Amino acid sequence: MTEIRIYDPKDAEHASAKLTPLPISALVIAAWNLLEEAADLPQPHMITVSDLQSISLQFPGAQPSLRAITRWALRFGGVLTSQPHDGQRGPQTWCRVEFDYYGVAVNAYAHVPAATASSQN
């Protein structure tokens, strides 16, 4: 007996519909391509590539980083959030945007001291 099964590749419940995680080398290349595509934007000062299929972009803890992250949000989409936080170094504003870059999760963020953030507004 021959059995033929037809699966919808968009069916998330089917095992073959799940993507194989990218190797770290492919994630590094994705980070390289992301930075190349954003060459005209303010650049992060630290990049982390994780085997959890994500790239993190940390911007300096200074007021211009708020504008920088906003520009990244406008370029790549995503929701920009900011929230007050009491850190070890005093009150801060945590600003971040999360977006998808060809299936890889990207998180761009900065922790700006509250005095710096409020004095520039």
ChimeraX attribute file (.defattr): number of C-alpha atoms within 10 A of each C-alpha:
attribute: neighborCount
match mode: 1-to-1
recipient: residues
	/A:1	2
	/A:2	3
	/A:3	4
	/A:4	5
	/A:5	5
	/A:6	5
	/A:7	10
	/A:8	11
	/A:9	12
	/A:10	10
	/A:11	11
	/A:12	11
	/A:13	10
	/A:14	11
	/A:15	9
	/A:16	13
	/A:17	13
	/A:18	12
	/A:19	9
	/A:20	7
	/A:21	12
	/A:22	15
	/A:23	12
	/A:24	15
	/A:25	11
	/A:26	12
	/A:27	20
	/A:28	18
	/A:29	12
	/A:30	20
	/A:31	22
	/A:32	12
	/A:33	13
	/A:34	16
	/A:35	16
	/A:36	11
	/A:37	12
	/A:38	15
	/A:39	10
	/A:40	8
	/A:41	14
	/A:42	16
	/A:43	18
	/A:44	18
	/A:45	9
	/A:46	10
	/A:47	16
	/A:48	13
	/A:49	18
	/A:50	14
	/A:51	12
	/A:52	13
	/A:53	16
	/A:54	20
	/A:55	24
	/A:56	18
	/A:57	21
	/A:58	20
	/A:59	24
	/A:60	17
	/A:61	19
	/A:62	14
	/A:63	21
	/A:64	16
	/A:65	22
	/A:66	23
	/A:67	11
	/A:68	20
	/A:69	27
	/A:70	19
	/A:71	15
	/A:72	20
	/A:73	18
	/A:74	13
	/A:75	12
	/A:76	17
	/A:77	15
	/A:78	17
	/A:79	12
	/A:80	18
	/A:81	14
	/A:82	15
	/A:83	10
	/A:84	14
	/A:85	15
	/A:86	12
	/A:87	12
	/A:88	7
	/A:89	7
	/A:90	10
	/A:91	15
	/A:92	22
	/A:93	24
	/A:94	20
	/A:95	21
	/A:96	23
	/A:97	22
	/A:98	20
	/A:99	18
	/A:100	14
	/A:101	16
	/A:102	9
	/A:103	12
	/A:104	17
	/A:105	15
	/A:106	23
	/A:107	19
	/A:108	22
	/A:109	25
	/A:110	25
	/A:111	25
	/A:112	24
	/A:113	21
	/A:114	18
	/A:115	13
	/A:116	15
	/A:117	18
	/A:118	11
	/A:119	8
	/A:120	8
	/A:121	6
